[in-house]
Amino acid sequence: MDAIQNEVVSFQHVSKIYNTGTVALSQFHFSIKEGEFISFLGPSGCGKSTALRMVAGLGEATEGKVKVFGQNPKEIIKNTNDIAFVFQDANLLPWRTVLENVLLPLELRGADKKRRKEDAIKVLEMVGLKDHLKSYPRQLSGGMKMRVSIARALAAKPKMLLMDEPFAALDEITRQTLQTELLEIWKRENMTILFVTHNVYEAVYLSTRIAVLSARPGRLSSIIDVDLPYPRERTDERFTEYVNIAARSLEDSTTRRELG
């Protein structure tokens, strides 16, 4: 009973076939519980982003159902602030300052003017940008732009954060820094995160569970429970063991039989 109550996302034998005939997902069956940090790990073109977009209400299943908080994702997006999306590209408006970019979704939701400014400043402090409120995107590094994007997503206080390879274009040092900051936010805000990546190290460092998808058409190839305490040390022997497990699962994902 508790497992059903705590289920926030369910893919119920979901298949996705585009108009071109491309099969992106095939019989994908998976559920996510409240408070988890889930990574979808798989090769390019395996349907990871397609699955994520369905959770965000940006696409529909050809077969099967996707439920978010027990409802159609489009209804959740339309009526609540429970879901926020962070893309690989920060997508900041160049004519708006850092603060104004973060304020944008709150303005669109019609939030109280004073309250929304307070909330925006709070999340910018959370991501370490309180000294850059009046800066413009052109004045920011790639890592800082991504911090603004994350702050914008957090401003409406979502219950779930969807992230589509947000750190892929960043250098390794910046990527690792933002990974650590993201984990701190996840624990502090007690939210659920669904994260798409093709980076094995990133998946192991961040996730409570990793769902490995096969090459197209995307199927659930394996599920890895990452039984490591936070914060995780990349040089730890057990961390390396999980990296090897995930790497083997990824390598085998084209031939491994679908779970369930």
C-alpha positions as protocol buffer text, in pm:
chain_id: "A"
residue {
  index: 1
  type: MET
  ca { x: 0 y: 0 z: 0 }
}
residue {
  index: 2
  type: ASP
  ca { x: 278 y: 243 z: 87 }
}
residue {
  index: 3
  type: ALA
  ca { x: 455 y: 174 z: -241 }
}
residue {
  index: 4
  type: ILE
  ca { x: 137 y: 265 z: -433 }
}
residue {
  index: 5
  type: GLN
  ca { x: 85 y: 580 z: -227 }
}
residue {
  index: 6
  type: ASN
  ca { x: 444 y: 691 z: -281 }
}
residue {
  index: 7
  type: GLU
  ca { x: 451 y: 623 z: -655 }
}
residue {
  index: 8
  type: VAL
  ca { x: 495 y: 954 z: -839 }
}
residue {
  index: 9
  type: VAL
  ca { x: 562 y: 833 z: -1194 }
}
residue {
  index: 10
  type: SER
  ca { x: 452 y: 516 z: -1369 }
}
residue {
  index: 11
  type: PHE
  ca { x: 523 y: 401 z: -1723 }
}
residue {
  index: 12
  type: GLN
  ca { x: 269 y: 129 z: -1797 }
}
residue {
  index: 13
  type: HIS
  ca { x: 395 y: -77 z: -2093 }
}
residue {
  index: 14
  type: VAL
  ca { x: 465 y: 240 z: -2290 }
}
residue {
  index: 15
  type: SER
  ca { x: 555 y: 238 z: -2657 }
}
residue {
  index: 16
  type: LYS
  ca { x: 625 y: 544 z: -2871 }
}
residue {
  index: 17
  type: ILE
  ca { x: 623 y: 535 z: -3249 }
}
residue {
  index: 18
  type: TYR
  ca { x: 681 y: 859 z: -3438 }
}
residue {
  index: 19
  type: ASN
  ca { x: 505 y: 952 z: -3764 }
}
residue {
  index: 20
  type: THR
  ca { x: 824 y: 862 z: -3951 }
}
residue {
  index: 21
  type: GLY
  ca { x: 785 y: 504 z: -3831 }
}
residue {
  index: 22
  type: THR
  ca { x: 1074 y: 530 z: -3584 }
}
residue {
  index: 23
  type: VAL
  ca { x: 1011 y: 322 z: -3271 }
}
residue {
  index: 24
  type: ALA
  ca { x: 1159 y: 525 z: -2984 }
}
residue {
  index: 25
  type: LEU
  ca { x: 1027 y: 316 z: -2694 }
}
residue {
  index: 26
  type: SER
  ca { x: 889 y: -37 z: -2680 }
}
residue {
  index: 27
  type: GLN
  ca { x: 690 y: -179 z: -2387 }
}
residue {
  index: 28
  type: PHE
  ca { x: 869 y: 40 z: -2133 }
}
residue {
  index: 29
  type: HIS
  ca { x: 743 y: -46 z: -1785 }
}
residue {
  index: 30
  type: PHE
  ca { x: 889 y: 136 z: -1485 }
}
residue {
  index: 31
  type: SER
  ca { x: 781 y: 329 z: -1176 }
}
residue {
  index: 32
  type: ILE
  ca { x: 940 y: 598 z: -961 }
}
residue {
  index: 33
  type: LYS
  ca { x: 872 y: 658 z: -594 }
}
residue {
  index: 34
  type: GLU
  ca { x: 863 y: 986 z: -408 }
}
residue {
  index: 35
  type: GLY
  ca { x: 1206 y: 1120 z: -311 }
}
residue {
  index: 36
  type: GLU
  ca { x: 1407 y: 900 z: -546 }
}
residue {
  index: 37
  type: PHE
  ca { x: 1689 y: 1022 z: -769 }
}
residue {
  index: 38
  type: ILE
  ca { x: 1645 y: 817 z: -1086 }
}
residue {
  index: 39
  type: SER
  ca { x: 1877 y: 824 z: -1386 }
}
residue {
  index: 40
  type: PHE
  ca { x: 1781 y: 698 z: -1730 }
}
residue {
  index: 41
  type: LEU
  ca { x: 2108 y: 569 z: -1872 }
}
residue {
  index: 42
  type: GLY
  ca { x: 2148 y: 458 z: -2231 }
}
residue {
  index: 43
  type: PRO
  ca { x: 2309 y: 518 z: -2569 }
}
residue {
  index: 44
  type: SER
  ca { x: 2208 y: 812 z: -2788 }
}
residue {
  index: 45
  type: GLY
  ca { x: 1872 y: 763 z: -2954 }
}
residue {
  index: 46
  type: CYS
  ca { x: 1747 y: 500 z: -2709 }
}
residue {
  index: 47
  type: GLY
  ca { x: 1436 y: 694 z: -2603 }
}
residue {
  index: 48
  type: LYS
  ca { x: 1563 y: 842 z: -2273 }
}
residue {
  index: 49
  type: SER
  ca { x: 1460 y: 1196 z: -2362 }
}
residue {
  index: 50
  type: THR
  ca { x: 1137 y: 1073 z: -2520 }
}
residue {
  index: 51
  type: ALA
  ca { x: 1040 y: 911 z: -2190 }
}
residue {
  index: 52
  type: LEU
  ca { x: 1133 y: 1224 z: -1996 }
}
residue {
  index: 53
  type: ARG
  ca { x: 928 y: 1446 z: -2226 }
}
residue {
  index: 54
  type: MET
  ca { x: 625 y: 1225 z: -2172 }
}
residue {
  index: 55
  type: VAL
  ca { x: 652 y: 1282 z: -1796 }
}
residue {
  index: 56
  type: ALA
  ca { x: 661 y: 1656 z: -1870 }
}
residue {
  index: 57
  type: GLY
  ca { x: 347 y: 1632 z: -2082 }
}
residue {
  index: 58
  type: LEU
  ca { x: 543 y: 1721 z: -2396 }
}
residue {
  index: 59
  type: GLY
  ca { x: 459 y: 1398 z: -2576 }
}
residue {
  index: 60
  type: GLU
  ca { x: 210 y: 1115 z: -2563 }
}
residue {
  index: 61
  type: ALA
  ca { x: 249 y: 738 z: -2568 }
}
residue {
  index: 62
  type: THR
  ca { x: 142 y: 551 z: -2880 }
}
residue {
  index: 63
  type: GLU
  ca { x: 59 y: 254 z: -2658 }
}
residue {
  index: 64
  type: GLY
  ca { x: 35 y: 222 z: -2281 }
}
residue {
  index: 65
  type: LYS
  ca { x: 0 y: 500 z: -2026 }
}
residue {
  index: 66
  type: VAL
  ca { x: 222 y: 746 z: -1841 }
}
residue {
  index: 67
  type: LYS
  ca { x: 89 y: 864 z: -1505 }
}
residue {
  index: 68
  type: VAL
  ca { x: 236 y: 1140 z: -1289 }
}
residue {
  index: 69
  type: PHE
  ca { x: 101 y: 1173 z: -936 }
}
residue {
  index: 70
  type: GLY
  ca { x: -173 y: 939 z: -1057 }
}
residue {
  index: 71
  type: GLN
  ca { x: -286 y: 1174 z: -1335 }
}
residue {
  index: 72
  type: ASN
  ca { x: -226 y: 1258 z: -1698 }
}
residue {
  index: 73
  type: PRO
  ca { x: 100 y: 1463 z: -1710 }
}
residue {
  index: 74
  type: LYS
  ca { x: -65 y: 1738 z: -1916 }
}
residue {
  index: 75
  type: GLU
  ca { x: -319 y: 1797 z: -1639 }
}
residue {
  index: 76
  type: ILE
  ca { x: -39 y: 1825 z: -1382 }
}
residue {
  index: 77
  type: ILE
  ca { x: 147 y: 2080 z: -1596 }
}
residue {
  index: 78
  type: LYS
  ca { x: -170 y: 2277 z: -1664 }
}
residue {
  index: 79
  type: ASN
  ca { x: -300 y: 2295 z: -1309 }
}
residue {
  index: 80
  type: THR
  ca { x: 4 y: 2279 z: -1077 }
}
residue {
  index: 81
  type: ASN
  ca { x: 369 y: 2375 z: -1031 }
}
residue {
  index: 82
  type: ASP
  ca { x: 459 y: 2017 z: -934 }
}
residue {
  index: 83
  type: ILE
  ca { x: 688 y: 1950 z: -1232 }
}
residue {
  index: 84
  type: ALA
  ca { x: 983 y: 2155 z: -1356 }
}
residue {
  index: 85
  type: PHE
  ca { x: 1212 y: 2082 z: -1654 }
}
residue {
  index: 86
  type: VAL
  ca { x: 1583 y: 2162 z: -1701 }
}
residue {
  index: 87
  type: PHE
  ca { x: 1718 y: 2117 z: -2054 }
}
residue {
  index: 88
  type: GLN
  ca { x: 2076 y: 2072 z: -2175 }
}
residue {
  index: 89
  type: ASP
  ca { x: 2064 y: 2428 z: -2310 }
}
residue {
  index: 90
  type: ALA
  ca { x: 1998 y: 2683 z: -2036 }
}
residue {
  index: 91
  type: ASN
  ca { x: 1755 y: 2870 z: -2269 }
}
residue {
  index: 92
  type: LEU
  ca { x: 1793 y: 3203 z: -2091 }
}
residue {
  index: 93
  type: LEU
  ca { x: 1638 y: 3517 z: -2238 }
}
residue {
  index: 94
  type: PRO
  ca { x: 1937 y: 3739 z: -2328 }
}
residue {
  index: 95
  type: TRP
  ca { x: 1752 y: 4068 z: -2267 }
}
residue {
  index: 96
  type: ARG
  ca { x: 1657 y: 3974 z: -1911 }
}
residue {
  index: 97
  type: THR
  ca { x: 1889 y: 3977 z: -1610 }
}
residue {
  index: 98
  type: VAL
  ca { x: 1959 y: 3666 z: -1403 }
}
residue {
  index: 99
  type: LEU
  ca { x: 1689 y: 3766 z: -1155 }
}
residue {
  index: 100
  type: GLU
  ca { x: 1440 y: 3848 z: -1431 }
}
residue {
  index: 101
  type: ASN
  ca { x: 1499 y: 3510 z: -1599 }
}
residue {
  index: 102
  type: VAL
  ca { x: 1424 y: 3329 z: -1274 }
}
residue {
  index: 103
  type: LEU
  ca { x: 1117 y: 3549 z: -1216 }
}
residue {
  index: 104
  type: LEU
  ca { x: 969 y: 3463 z: -1557 }
}
residue {
  index: 105
  type: PRO
  ca { x: 779 y: 3139 z: -1470 }
}
residue {
  index: 106
  type: LEU
  ca { x: 651 y: 3301 z: -1150 }
}
residue {
  index: 107
  type: GLU
  ca { x: 523 y: 3597 z: -1351 }
}
residue {
  index: 108
  type: LEU
  ca { x: 351 y: 3364 z: -1596 }
}
residue {
  index: 109
  type: ARG
  ca { x: 183 y: 3188 z: -1303 }
}
residue {
  index: 110
  type: GLY
  ca { x: 56 y: 3522 z: -1170 }
}
residue {
  index: 111
  type: ALA
  ca { x: 231 y: 3493 z: -832 }
}
residue {
  index: 112
  type: ASP
  ca { x: 229 y: 3788 z: -592 }
}
residue {
  index: 113
  type: LYS
  ca { x: 493 y: 4041 z: -704 }
}
residue {
  index: 114
  type: LYS
  ca { x: 669 y: 4078 z: -368 }
}
residue {
  index: 115
  type: ARG
  ca { x: 654 y: 3707 z: -290 }
}
residue {
  index: 116
  type: ARG
  ca { x: 786 y: 3599 z: -630 }
}
residue {
  index: 117
  type: LYS
  ca { x: 1088 y: 3828 z: -600 }
}
residue {
  index: 118
  type: GLU
  ca { x: 1166 y: 3687 z: -256 }
}
residue {
  index: 119
  type: ASP
  ca { x: 1133 y: 3332 z: -387 }
}
residue {
  index: 120
  type: ALA
  ca { x: 1354 y: 3406 z: -689 }
}
residue {
  index: 121
  type: ILE
  ca { x: 1630 y: 3559 z: -476 }
}
residue {
  index: 122
  type: LYS
  ca { x: 1613 y: 3263 z: -238 }
}
residue {
  index: 123
  type: VAL
  ca { x: 1671 y: 3002 z: -511 }
}
residue {
  index: 124
  type: LEU
  ca { x: 1949 y: 3212 z: -666 }
}
residue {
  index: 125
  type: GLU
  ca { x: 2120 y: 3217 z: -326 }
}
residue {
  index: 126
  type: MET
  ca { x: 2070 y: 2840 z: -315 }
}
residue {
  index: 127
  type: VAL
  ca { x: 2270 y: 2797 z: -638 }
}
residue {
  index: 128
  type: GLY
  ca { x: 2538 y: 3047 z: -538 }
}
residue {
  index: 129
  type: LEU
  ca { x: 2436 y: 3339 z: -760 }
}
residue {
  index: 130
  type: LYS
  ca { x: 2320 y: 3599 z: -509 }
}
residue {
  index: 131
  type: ASP
  ca { x: 2596 y: 3836 z: -630 }
}
residue {
  index: 132
  type: HIS
  ca { x: 2485 y: 3810 z: -995 }
}
residue {
  index: 133
  type: LEU
  ca { x: 2119 y: 3912 z: -978 }
}
residue {
  index: 134
  type: LYS
  ca { x: 2166 y: 4200 z: -1222 }
}
residue {
  index: 135
  type: SER
  ca { x: 2402 y: 4020 z: -1461 }
}
residue {
  index: 136
  type: TYR
  ca { x: 2294 y: 3931 z: -1814 }
}
residue {
  index: 137
  type: PRO
  ca { x: 2338 y: 3584 z: -1971 }
}
residue {
  index: 138
  type: ARG
  ca { x: 2619 y: 3706 z: -2197 }
}
residue {
  index: 139
  type: GLN
  ca { x: 2822 y: 3786 z: -1884 }
}
residue {
  index: 140
  type: LEU
  ca { x: 2795 y: 3433 z: -1745 }
}
residue {
  index: 141
  type: SER
  ca { x: 2999 y: 3116 z: -1792 }
}
residue {
  index: 142
  type: GLY
  ca { x: 2833 y: 2794 z: -1907 }
}
residue {
  index: 143
  type: GLY
  ca { x: 2818 y: 2664 z: -1551 }
}
residue {
  index: 144
  type: MET
  ca { x: 2662 y: 2986 z: -1422 }
}
residue {
  index: 145
  type: LYS
  ca { x: 2399 y: 2979 z: -1697 }
}
residue {
  index: 146
  type: MET
  ca { x: 2304 y: 2625 z: -1594 }
}
residue {
  index: 147
  type: ARG
  ca { x: 2278 y: 2739 z: -1232 }
}
residue {
  index: 148
  type: VAL
  ca { x: 2032 y: 3007 z: -1344 }
}
residue {
  index: 149
  type: SER
  ca { x: 1835 y: 2743 z: -1535 }
}
residue {
  index: 150
  type: ILE
  ca { x: 1818 y: 2521 z: -1226 }
}
residue {
  index: 151
  type: ALA
  ca { x: 1717 y: 2817 z: -1009 }
}
residue {
  index: 152
  type: ARG
  ca { x: 1440 y: 2906 z: -1254 }
}
residue {
  index: 153
  type: ALA
  ca { x: 1311 y: 2548 z: -1232 }
}
residue {
  index: 154
  type: LEU
  ca { x: 1322 y: 2552 z: -852 }
}
residue {
  index: 155
  type: ALA
  ca { x: 1153 y: 2891 z: -814 }
}
residue {
  index: 156
  type: ALA
  ca { x: 800 y: 2750 z: -834 }
}
residue {
  index: 157
  type: LYS
  ca { x: 885 y: 2488 z: -566 }
}
residue {
  index: 158
  type: PRO
  ca { x: 816 y: 2176 z: -774 }
}
residue {
  index: 159
  type: LYS
  ca { x: 777 y: 1830 z: -626 }
}
residue {
  index: 160
  type: MET
  ca { x: 967 y: 1676 z: -915 }
}
residue {
  index: 161
  type: LEU
  ca { x: 1257 y: 1798 z: -1127 }
}
residue {
  index: 162
  type: LEU
  ca { x: 1313 y: 1659 z: -1478 }
}
residue {
  index: 163
  type: MET
  ca { x: 1664 y: 1705 z: -1618 }
}
residue {
  index: 164
  type: ASP
  ca { x: 1769 y: 1618 z: -1974 }
}
residue {
  index: 165
  type: GLU
  ca { x: 2151 y: 1588 z: -1982 }
}
residue {
  index: 166
  type: PRO
  ca { x: 2189 y: 1933 z: -1819 }
}
residue {
  index: 167
  type: PHE
  ca { x: 2564 y: 1906 z: -1763 }
}
residue {
  index: 168
  type: ALA
  ca { x: 2666 y: 1736 z: -2090 }
}
residue {
  index: 169
  type: ALA
  ca { x: 2809 y: 2051 z: -2252 }
}
residue {
  index: 170
  type: LEU
  ca { x: 3013 y: 2158 z: -1948 }
}
residue {
  index: 171
  type: ASP
  ca { x: 3378 y: 2091 z: -1870 }
}
residue {
  index: 172
  type: GLU
  ca { x: 3451 y: 1809 z: -1626 }
}
residue {
  index: 173
  type: ILE
  ca { x: 3536 y: 2024 z: -1323 }
}
residue {
  index: 174
  type: THR
  ca { x: 3222 y: 2237 z: -1360 }
}
residue {
  index: 175
  type: ARG
  ca { x: 3014 y: 1926 z: -1422 }
}
residue {
  index: 176
  type: GLN
  ca { x: 3132 y: 1759 z: -1102 }
}
residue {
  index: 177
  type: THR
  ca { x: 3074 y: 2078 z: -901 }
}
residue {
  index: 178
  type: LEU
  ca { x: 2717 y: 2109 z: -1028 }
}
residue {
  index: 179
  type: GLN
  ca { x: 2651 y: 1740 z: -964 }
}
residue {
  index: 180
  type: THR
  ca { x: 2745 y: 1788 z: -599 }
}
residue {
  index: 181
  type: GLU
  ca { x: 2536 y: 2106 z: -572 }
}
residue {
  index: 182
  type: LEU
  ca { x: 2239 y: 1928 z: -730 }
}
residue {
  index: 183
  type: LEU
  ca { x: 2256 y: 1650 z: -470 }
}
residue {
  index: 184
  type: GLU
  ca { x: 2258 y: 1907 z: -192 }
}
residue {
  index: 185
  type: ILE
  ca { x: 1947 y: 2072 z: -338 }
}
residue {
  index: 186
  type: TRP
  ca { x: 1776 y: 1734 z: -383 }
}
residue {
  index: 187
  type: LYS
  ca { x: 1832 y: 1639 z: -19 }
}
residue {
  index: 188
  type: ARG
  ca { x: 1745 y: 1983 z: 118 }
}
residue {
  index: 189
  type: GLU
  ca { x: 1427 y: 2026 z: -86 }
}
residue {
  index: 190
  type: ASN
  ca { x: 1315 y: 1663 z: -47 }
}
residue {
  index: 191
  type: MET
  ca { x: 1210 y: 1635 z: -412 }
}
residue {
  index: 192
  type: THR
  ca { x: 1207 y: 1361 z: -673 }
}
residue {
  index: 193
  type: ILE
  ca { x: 1454 y: 1393 z: -962 }
}
residue {
  index: 194
  type: LEU
  ca { x: 1442 y: 1215 z: -1297 }
}
residue {
  index: 195
  type: PHE
  ca { x: 1773 y: 1263 z: -1477 }
}
residue {
  index: 196
  type: VAL
  ca { x: 1874 y: 1163 z: -1831 }
}
residue {
  index: 197
  type: THR
  ca { x: 2240 y: 1086 z: -1906 }
}
residue {
  index: 198
  type: HIS
  ca { x: 2467 y: 868 z: -2117 }
}
residue {
  index: 199
  type: ASN
  ca { x: 2752 y: 918 z: -1867 }
}
residue {
  index: 200
  type: VAL
  ca { x: 2804 y: 612 z: -1644 }
}
residue {
  index: 201
  type: TYR
  ca { x: 3007 y: 799 z: -1379 }
}
residue {
  index: 202
  type: GLU
  ca { x: 2741 y: 1069 z: -1354 }
}
residue {
  index: 203
  type: ALA
  ca { x: 2462 y: 814 z: -1314 }
}
residue {
  index: 204
  type: VAL
  ca { x: 2643 y: 629 z: -1034 }
}
residue {
  index: 205
  type: TYR
  ca { x: 2742 y: 950 z: -853 }
}
residue {
  index: 206
  type: LEU
  ca { x: 2390 y: 1091 z: -849 }
}
residue {
  index: 207
  type: SER
  ca { x: 2134 y: 813 z: -846 }
}
residue {
  index: 208
  type: THR
  ca { x: 1948 y: 602 z: -596 }
}
residue {
  index: 209
  type: ARG
  ca { x: 1853 y: 380 z: -890 }
}
residue {
  index: 210
  type: ILE
  ca { x: 1965 y: 362 z: -1253 }
}
residue {
  index: 211
  type: ALA
  ca { x: 1731 y: 244 z: -1528 }
}
residue {
  index: 212
  type: VAL
  ca { x: 1942 y: 121 z: -1820 }
}
residue {
  index: 213
  type: LEU
  ca { x: 1772 y: 145 z: -2159 }
}
residue {
  index: 214
  type: SER
  ca { x: 1863 y: -64 z: -2461 }
}
residue {
  index: 215
  type: ALA
  ca { x: 1949 y: 80 z: -2800 }
}
residue {
  index: 216
  type: ARG
  ca { x: 1652 y: 179 z: -3014 }
}
residue {
  index: 217
  type: PRO
  ca { x: 1383 y: 76 z: -2974 }
}
residue {
  index: 218
  type: GLY
  ca { x: 1432 y: 167 z: -2610 }
}
residue {
  index: 219
  type: ARG
  ca { x: 1344 y: -108 z: -2365 }
}
residue {
  index: 220
  type: LEU
  ca { x: 1418 y: -142 z: -1996 }
}
residue {
  index: 221
  type: SER
  ca { x: 1733 y: -352 z: -2003 }
}
residue {
  index: 222
  type: SER
  ca { x: 1826 y: -351 z: -1633 }
}
residue {
  index: 223
  type: ILE
  ca { x: 1773 y: -168 z: -1306 }
}
residue {
  index: 224
  type: ILE
  ca { x: 2070 y: -93 z: -1079 }
}
residue {
  index: 225
  type: ASP
  ca { x: 2013 y: -10 z: -712 }
}
residue {
  index: 226
  type: VAL
  ca { x: 2309 y: 208 z: -617 }
}
residue {
  index: 227
  type: ASP
  ca { x: 2361 y: 111 z: -253 }
}
residue {
  index: 228
  type: LEU
  ca { x: 2620 y: 377 z: -167 }
}
residue {
  index: 229
  type: PRO
  ca { x: 2592 y: 646 z: 101 }
}
residue {
  index: 230
  type: TYR
  ca { x: 2596 y: 1017 z: 15 }
}
residue {
  index: 231
  type: PRO
  ca { x: 2820 y: 1204 z: -37 }
}
residue {
  index: 232
  type: ARG
  ca { x: 2990 y: 960 z: -272 }
}
residue {
  index: 233
  type: GLU
  ca { x: 3362 y: 943 z: -337 }
}
residue {
  index: 234
  type: ARG
  ca { x: 3455 y: 885 z: -700 }
}
residue {
  index: 235
  type: THR
  ca { x: 3784 y: 723 z: -590 }
}
residue {
  index: 236
  type: ASP
  ca { x: 3611 y: 474 z: -359 }
}
residue {
  index: 237
  type: GLU
  ca { x: 3646 y: 108 z: -451 }
}
residue {
  index: 238
  type: ARG
  ca { x: 3272 y: 39 z: -426 }
}
residue {
  index: 239
  type: PHE
  ca { x: 3199 y: 342 z: -646 }
}
residue {
  index: 240
  type: THR
  ca { x: 3425 y: 189 z: -911 }
}
residue {
  index: 241
  type: GLU
  ca { x: 3243 y: -143 z: -875 }
}
residue {
  index: 242
  type: TYR
  ca { x: 2910 y: 24 z: -948 }
}
residue {
  index: 243
  type: VAL
  ca { x: 3061 y: 210 z: -1244 }
}
residue {
  index: 244
  type: ASN
  ca { x: 3176 y: -124 z: -1383 }
}
residue {
  index: 245
  type: ILE
  ca { x: 2832 y: -279 z: -1326 }
}
residue {
  index: 246
  type: ALA
  ca { x: 2661 y: 12 z: -1501 }
}
residue {
  index: 247
  type: ALA
  ca { x: 2914 y: 9 z: -1787 }
}
residue {
  index: 248
  type: ARG
  ca { x: 2859 y: -364 z: -1844 }
}
residue {
  index: 249
  type: SER
  ca { x: 2482 y: -315 z: -1832 }
}
residue {
  index: 250
  type: LEU
  ca { x: 2509 y: -36 z: -2087 }
}
residue {
  index: 251
  type: GLU
  ca { x: 2732 y: -246 z: -2312 }
}
residue {
  index: 252
  type: ASP
  ca { x: 2498 y: -544 z: -2289 }
}
residue {
  index: 253
  type: SER
  ca { x: 2180 y: -341 z: -2322 }
}
residue {
  index: 254
  type: THR
  ca { x: 2140 y: -409 z: -2693 }
}
residue {
  index: 255
  type: THR
  ca { x: 2109 y: -783 z: -2636 }
}
residue {
  index: 256
  type: ARG
  ca { x: 1980 y: -820 z: -2282 }
}
residue {
  index: 257
  type: ARG
  ca { x: 1619 y: -925 z: -2256 }
}
residue {
  index: 258
  type: GLU
  ca { x: 1368 y: -671 z: -2136 }
}
residue {
  index: 259
  type: LEU
  ca { x: 1275 y: -692 z: -1769 }
}
residue {
  index: 260
  type: GLY
  ca { x: 923 y: -789 z: -1680 }
}
